[in-house]
Amino acid sequence: MAEEENGAAGGGEFYLRYYVGHKGKFGHEFLEFEFRPDGKLRYANNSNYKNDTMIRKEVFLTPSVLKECRRIVSDSEIMKEDDNNWPEPDRVGRQELEIVMGNEHISFTTSKIGSLMDVQTSKDPEGLRIFYYLVQDLKCFVFSLISLHFKIKPI
Amino acid sequence: MSNAADVDALDFEPDDDDLMDEEAAVDVDASSPGAAATIPKLKSAITGGSAAAAAAPKKTKGRGFREETDTGRGNRMSGRFDSLDSDGGPGPERSIEGWIILVTGVHEEAQEDDLQNAFGEFGEIKNLHLNLDRRTGFVKGYALIEYESFEEAEKAIASMDGGELLTQTVNVDWAFSRGPFRRKNNRRRSPHGHRSRSPRRRF
């Protein structure tokens, strides 16, 4: 691979955490996952609707999986964005995306994004679109990993 | 310090990095939204002692560094997480019904059949996830494949890693590991310090 040290394939530090949730009549409902620098993937899903269960799973990933996660992040160019002009978290919900990659550390927060319409009408559609798709791609990756390893339906 | 308009396009300047200081972070919270834009550098309120908060000064960006610490993150991510029984040693970890491998470098126009043809010869594929890029609708670039036996998965890795699939070089490796691939809380001593300590089979 031709990427630099801190690029997609680089050996620099990598950490990623995503949270989405809200507090409502079913309590604090949220989904959160994190990729830790030592390879541990943690996944938590708390939904109080219908059944009162908290799913918490963790598993160690190989460096190859972490590297692919890093590539997805790097290709998205999310590290170039800024959440300054994104909708602020509100009563409806909150999203957090925190990434450490090489020498950069982002910690973005915004409201829940219902659809691309919300993205388009925001003050920073380009940046928010990148966030919107990256989050979906990351969720998709994590759900596959968790469901294959534990044979549960993550959501 | 740059003004609010600059913050959009520019990374924060490196000499802001010495604000990685607990007290400063607590004092200057998000009490005034207007002030926030002029205070680009604060220690993460969210990470609070997590793995990410360690290590050397970094260029930081985002509202997450300026918000109060009431997100309850400590409660959410502490406590017991379920995992499959594992001795924590090196090497691949078995998943609940089989062995999972990761294929990367998968061509964006690959079809499930292409993966079936290439990887089916090592054993019956019990599960195949060929996820799509949500924006483009093309293949994202990786596939996760489940075999029932260790030997099948091992053979697929040995045979296909570095091989070619639809004109692209693919890398194939185990997806899950029995333990961490570097020591917890390992500070970066050198940028190359941890690169070769992983238990991975090949690369």
HADDOCK unambig.tbl for C-alpha pairs under 7 A between the chains (distance, minus, plus):
assign (segid A and resid 11 and name CA) (segid B and resid 192 and name CA) 6.70 0.50 0.50
assign (segid A and resid 11 and name CA) (segid B and resid 195 and name CA) 5.87 0.50 0.50
assign (segid A and resid 12 and name CA) (segid B and resid 191 and name CA) 6.19 0.50 0.50
assign (segid A and resid 15 and name CA) (segid B and resid 52 and name CA) 6.13 0.50 0.50
assign (segid A and resid 36 and name CA) (segid B and resid 51 and name CA) 7.00 0.50 0.50
assign (segid A and resid 38 and name CA) (segid B and resid 180 and name CA) 5.03 0.50 0.50
assign (segid A and resid 38 and name CA) (segid B and resid 181 and name CA) 5.50 0.50 0.50
assign (segid A and resid 38 and name CA) (segid B and resid 182 and name CA) 5.27 0.50 0.50
assign (segid A and resid 38 and name CA) (segid B and resid 183 and name CA) 6.71 0.50 0.50
assign (segid A and resid 38 and name CA) (segid B and resid 184 and name CA) 6.25 0.50 0.50
assign (segid A and resid 39 and name CA) (segid B and resid 180 and name CA) 5.63 0.50 0.50
assign (segid A and resid 39 and name CA) (segid B and resid 181 and name CA) 6.28 0.50 0.50
assign (segid A and resid 40 and name CA) (segid B and resid 180 and name CA) 6.70 0.50 0.50
assign (segid A and resid 56 and name CA) (segid B and resid 81 and name CA) 4.80 0.50 0.50
assign (segid A and resid 56 and name CA) (segid B and resid 82 and name CA) 5.86 0.50 0.50
assign (segid A and resid 57 and name CA) (segid B and resid 81 and name CA) 4.96 0.50 0.50
assign (segid A and resid 57 and name CA) (segid B and resid 82 and name CA) 4.63 0.50 0.50
assign (segid A and resid 57 and name CA) (segid B and resid 83 and name CA) 5.80 0.50 0.50
assign (segid A and resid 58 and name CA) (segid B and resid 81 and name CA) 5.83 0.50 0.50
assign (segid A and resid 58 and name CA) (segid B and resid 82 and name CA) 6.05 0.50 0.50
assign (segid A and resid 58 and name CA) (segid B and resid 83 and name CA) 5.33 0.50 0.50
assign (segid A and resid 59 and name CA) (segid B and resid 83 and name CA) 6.05 0.50 0.50
assign (segid A and resid 60 and name CA) (segid B and resid 176 and name CA) 5.77 0.50 0.50
assign (segid A and resid 60 and name CA) (segid B and resid 177 and name CA) 5.13 0.50 0.50
assign (segid A and resid 60 and name CA) (segid B and resid 178 and name CA) 6.35 0.50 0.50
assign (segid A and resid 60 and name CA) (segid B and resid 179 and name CA) 5.85 0.50 0.50
assign (segid A and resid 60 and name CA) (segid B and resid 180 and name CA) 6.21 0.50 0.50
assign (segid A and resid 61 and name CA) (segid B and resid 175 and name CA) 5.91 0.50 0.50
assign (segid A and resid 61 and name CA) (segid B and resid 176 and name CA) 4.43 0.50 0.50
assign (segid A and resid 61 and name CA) (segid B and resid 177 and name CA) 5.26 0.50 0.50
assign (segid A and resid 62 and name CA) (segid B and resid 174 and name CA) 6.64 0.50 0.50
assign (segid A and resid 62 and name CA) (segid B and resid 175 and name CA) 5.59 0.50 0.50
assign (segid A and resid 62 and name CA) (segid B and resid 176 and name CA) 5.41 0.50 0.50
assign (segid A and resid 62 and name CA) (segid B and resid 177 and name CA) 5.39 0.50 0.50
assign (segid A and resid 62 and name CA) (segid B and resid 200 and name CA) 6.60 0.50 0.50
assign (segid A and resid 63 and name CA) (segid B and resid 198 and name CA) 6.99 0.50 0.50
assign (segid A and resid 64 and name CA) (segid B and resid 173 and name CA) 6.64 0.50 0.50
assign (segid A and resid 65 and name CA) (segid B and resid 175 and name CA) 6.04 0.50 0.50
assign (segid A and resid 82 and name CA) (segid B and resid 8 and name CA) 6.30 0.50 0.50
assign (segid A and resid 82 and name CA) (segid B and resid 61 and name CA) 6.76 0.50 0.50
assign (segid A and resid 82 and name CA) (segid B and resid 62 and name CA) 6.08 0.50 0.50
assign (segid A and resid 83 and name CA) (segid B and resid 62 and name CA) 5.68 0.50 0.50
assign (segid A and resid 83 and name CA) (segid B and resid 63 and name CA) 6.63 0.50 0.50
assign (segid A and resid 100 and name CA) (segid B and resid 52 and name CA) 6.61 0.50 0.50
assign (segid A and resid 103 and name CA) (segid B and resid 58 and name CA) 5.02 0.50 0.50
assign (segid A and resid 103 and name CA) (segid B and resid 59 and name CA) 6.29 0.50 0.50
assign (segid A and resid 104 and name CA) (segid B and resid 58 and name CA) 5.27 0.50 0.50
assign (segid A and resid 104 and name CA) (segid B and resid 59 and name CA) 4.75 0.50 0.50
assign (segid A and resid 104 and name CA) (segid B and resid 60 and name CA) 6.02 0.50 0.50
assign (segid A and resid 105 and name CA) (segid B and resid 58 and name CA) 6.10 0.50 0.50
assign (segid A and resid 105 and name CA) (segid B and resid 59 and name CA) 5.86 0.50 0.50
assign (segid A and resid 105 and name CA) (segid B and resid 60 and name CA) 4.62 0.50 0.50
assign (segid A and resid 105 and name CA) (segid B and resid 61 and name CA) 6.48 0.50 0.50
assign (segid A and resid 106 and name CA) (segid B and resid 60 and name CA) 5.46 0.50 0.50
assign (segid A and resid 106 and name CA) (segid B and resid 61 and name CA) 4.75 0.50 0.50
assign (segid A and resid 106 and name CA) (segid B and resid 62 and name CA) 5.69 0.50 0.50
assign (segid A and resid 107 and name CA) (segid B and resid 61 and name CA) 6.29 0.50 0.50
assign (segid A and resid 107 and name CA) (segid B and resid 62 and name CA) 4.84 0.50 0.50
assign (segid A and resid 107 and name CA) (segid B and resid 63 and name CA) 6.47 0.50 0.50
assign (segid A and resid 107 and name CA) (segid B and resid 64 and name CA) 4.64 0.50 0.50
assign (segid A and resid 107 and name CA) (segid B and resid 65 and name CA) 6.30 0.50 0.50
assign (segid A and resid 108 and name CA) (segid B and resid 62 and name CA) 4.71 0.50 0.50
assign (segid A and resid 108 and name CA) (segid B and resid 63 and name CA) 5.61 0.50 0.50
assign (segid A and resid 108 and name CA) (segid B and resid 64 and name CA) 5.36 0.50 0.50
assign (segid A and resid 109 and name CA) (segid B and resid 63 and name CA) 6.02 0.50 0.50
assign (segid A and resid 109 and name CA) (segid B and resid 64 and name CA) 5.83 0.50 0.50
assign (segid A and resid 133 and name CA) (segid B and resid 134 and name CA) 6.10 0.50 0.50
assign (segid A and resid 133 and name CA) (segid B and resid 135 and name CA) 6.17 0.50 0.50
assign (segid A and resid 136 and name CA) (segid B and resid 134 and name CA) 6.69 0.50 0.50
assign (segid A and resid 137 and name CA) (segid B and resid 133 and name CA) 6.43 0.50 0.50
assign (segid A and resid 137 and name CA) (segid B and resid 134 and name CA) 6.28 0.50 0.50
assign (segid A and resid 144 and name CA) (segid B and resid 129 and name CA) 6.93 0.50 0.50
assign (segid A and resid 149 and name CA) (segid B and resid 95 and name CA) 4.58 0.50 0.50
assign (segid A and resid 149 and name CA) (segid B and resid 96 and name CA) 5.84 0.50 0.50
assign (segid A and resid 150 and name CA) (segid B and resid 95 and name CA) 6.62 0.50 0.50
assign (segid A and resid 150 and name CA) (segid B and resid 96 and name CA) 5.62 0.50 0.50
assign (segid A and resid 151 and name CA) (segid B and resid 96 and name CA) 6.77 0.50 0.50
